[in-house]
Amino acid sequence: MLDIDVTLKQANNLSDQNQEWWIVNQTKPGPIEKRSQQYMYDAGLEVYIFSDQVSPPSLGFLAGYGIMGLYASVVLVIGKFVREFFSGISHTIMFEELPNVDRILKLCTDIFLVRETGELDLEEDMYAKLIFLYRSPETMIKWTREKTQ
């Protein structure tokens, strides 16, 4: 057994980060045993260190709740962002991923031209057709199929 003196030193940096280190001094000289042939040194101080993982000071407010608080907060925040990103996508994907929208675009252009000419009855019929297309996914799929040659 050896007597040692352990001192914790601290220094403040300008970047608001505390640096800490340990100074270990052997207080009394004493024999140092050679433990086995696999160690290549003849003399020296053998130190065993058990160090806990410490979160950075910037995450101190989360680490105060322990690992479960940190885990729950990360999962909840990431989960919220994922939900926000994918919310409502089931309602829009069928309109955004249509393969060929030329016929629907032509119908919209025709509605615009009919409105400009003042033929309101024809415009109403064409608009009803457009609304029917958007309300009927099966008909929308038929209308937007790739053209076969």
N, C-alpha and C positions, 0 to 999 in steps of 0.2 A: 504494500500500500504506500502511496505517495501523498503528501500533503500538497494541495494546490490552492491557489487563490484565483477566483474567477470574478472579473469585474465587467459590468456592462457599460459601454461607452455610447454616447449619443451625440450627433451633430446635426444641426439644421442647415439645410441648403437653401439657396435663394429661390429654388423652384418649389417651395412648400413641401418638400419630401424629407422626412426624417430618416437619417441613416443610423443604424445601430450595429454594433459589433461587440464581440466578447474578447477580452484579453485574459489569457490563461497563463499564470506564472506558477512555477514549482517553488514553494516556499522553503523547503529544506532539501538539501541534496540527499539522495538515497540510491540504493541499487535498483537498476532496471533490469528485469529478467528478459532473457531471450526465450520467446515462447516456443518456437519450433524452427526447423531448418528452412521452411519455406519463406520466412521473412529475411530479407537481405541486409537489414540494419543491425548494428550492434548496440546502439544506445539511442534513446529517444523517449518521448512521452507518448504513450498510447492513449488516445481519447476516443470514447464512444459517444456519438451525438444522436439524440432522438429529437428531431425537429418536426413540429407540426406545420402543416401547410397553412399559410396565412394569406388571406385575401388582401388585395391592394387597398390602400386607404380610401381611394375613390369609391370603392364598393362597401365601405364601412357601414353605411345605413342599411344595406341589405344583409350583410354578414352578421349584423346584430341579432337577427332572427334565426340564425343557425343555417345549416345546410338545407333544411326543409323549406325555410322561408326563402332562401335564395333560389332553390329549385322551383318552388311554386310561383315566385314572381317572374322568373324567366319563362316558364311554361305559359303562364297567363298572358304575358306581354306578347310573346311570339304567337300564341293561339289567337289572340285578338287581331293581330295584323293579318294572319292567314285567313281568318273569318271575314275580315273587311275586304280583303282582296278577292275572295271567291264568292261573296254574298251576291246573290242575284244573277250569277253567271249562268245558271240553268235556264233562265228566262231569255237571255240574250244570245246564247251560243248557237241556237238554231237560226238566228238571223245573221250572225257574223260569219258563220262557216258555210255559207251557201256556195256551191261550186260554180254556178253560172247565173248571174243576175241580169243578163241582158234583156230578157223578156220583161222583167219587173221594172227595170229602168225605162224601157220603151213605154210601158203602161203609164208610168209617172210623167214622162215627157208628153205623152198624148193627153193626159189629164190637164197639164199646164197649157198646151196649145188649145184645147177645147175651151178652157176657161177664158183664154185671151180672145177667142172668137165670139164668146158670149153664148154658146150653146149649153145652157145650164142643165137641161134634161140629160144630154149625153154625158156631161161631166158627172152628174149624180150617179148614173149607171156605172161609169168607169170607176168612180171612187168606191162604190159599193163592191165592185169586183176586187179592187185592191184590198179593202177591209176584209173581204171573205178570204183572200189569199193569206193574209196575216193571221187570221183566226183559225185556219185549217192547215196544220202542219203537213198533212198528207198531200194536199193540193200544192202547197208550197214546194215540197220535194219534187213533185212531178214537173212543176214549172221550171225549176232550176237545175234539172238534170243536164249533164254534159250532152252536147249535140252528138248524135251518132251519124257517121258519114257513110 
